[in-house]
């Protein structure tokens, strides 16, 4: 759950930055999160978004896709 929240908050922070040049692995992770969870523009109930993020992390999709780009992570 902690990793899911960290990823969700990190993507939100990236969207709030002016310049968004990301590393190869970070870009892949960001794109995958944003594919399933949109930028949060207004106050909303976060539980559904957090639940979706937890499922995304549990699925290992992010890990597998990042490893495809940067190599095996330990």
C-alpha positions as MATLAB code, in Angstrom:
seq = 'XXXXXXXXXXXXXXXXXXXXXXXXXXXXXXXXXXXXXXXXXXXXXXXXXXXXXXXXXXXXXXXXXXXXXXXXXX';
ca = [
       0.000    0.000    0.000;
       2.845    2.388    0.800;
       4.405    1.910   -2.640;
       1.033    2.517   -4.283;
       0.618    5.802   -2.401;
       4.185    6.869   -3.171;
       3.678    6.243   -6.891;
       0.352    8.054   -6.920;
       1.796   11.092   -5.119;
       4.930   11.087   -7.274;
       2.932   11.133  -10.510;
       0.807   13.966   -9.186;
       3.952   15.914   -8.271;
       5.490   15.282  -11.698;
       2.394   16.751  -13.329;
       2.692   19.877  -11.193;
       6.315   20.523  -12.219;
       7.061   22.900  -15.084;
       9.726   20.778  -16.756;
       8.985   17.079  -16.923;
      12.111   15.376  -18.215;
      12.114   11.907  -16.675;
      14.528    9.020  -16.793;
      13.716    6.025  -19.003;
      12.391    3.848  -16.175;
      10.600    6.691  -14.450;
       8.889    7.666  -17.702;
       7.609    4.117  -18.189;
       6.284    3.961  -14.614;
       4.674    7.397  -14.946;
       3.006    6.511  -18.258;
       1.589    3.288  -16.849;
       0.181    4.973  -13.765;
      -1.397    7.702  -15.880;
      -2.870    5.097  -18.209;
      -4.980    3.829  -15.288;
      -5.198    6.826  -12.973;
      -5.716   10.370  -14.276;
      -4.256   13.576  -12.905;
      -6.300   14.699   -9.904;
      -7.545   18.195  -10.734;
     -10.138   18.707   -8.010;
     -10.939   17.393   -4.567;
     -12.356   13.924   -4.852;
     -12.743   10.679   -2.981;
      -9.298    9.089   -3.195;
     -10.190    5.567   -2.057;
     -11.120    4.312   -5.553;
      -7.914    5.741   -6.992;
      -5.826    4.264   -4.187;
      -7.516    0.881   -4.626;
      -6.753    0.972   -8.366;
      -3.146    1.934   -7.648;
      -2.761   -0.918   -5.148;
      -4.033   -3.391   -7.748;
      -1.671   -1.954  -10.351;
       1.306   -2.409   -8.002;
       0.223   -5.936   -7.037;
      -0.048   -6.909  -10.705;
       3.706   -6.225  -11.179;
       2.949   -4.559  -14.526;
       4.982   -1.492  -13.587;
       7.958   -3.553  -12.439;
       7.960   -5.711  -15.573;
       7.688   -2.757  -17.941;
      10.400   -0.771  -16.164;
      12.687   -3.826  -16.213;
      12.078   -4.158  -19.962;
      13.595   -0.698  -20.364;
      16.340   -0.529  -17.717;
      17.156   -4.167  -17.061;
      16.515   -6.462  -14.116;
      16.014   -4.686  -10.781;
      17.136   -6.306   -7.555;
];
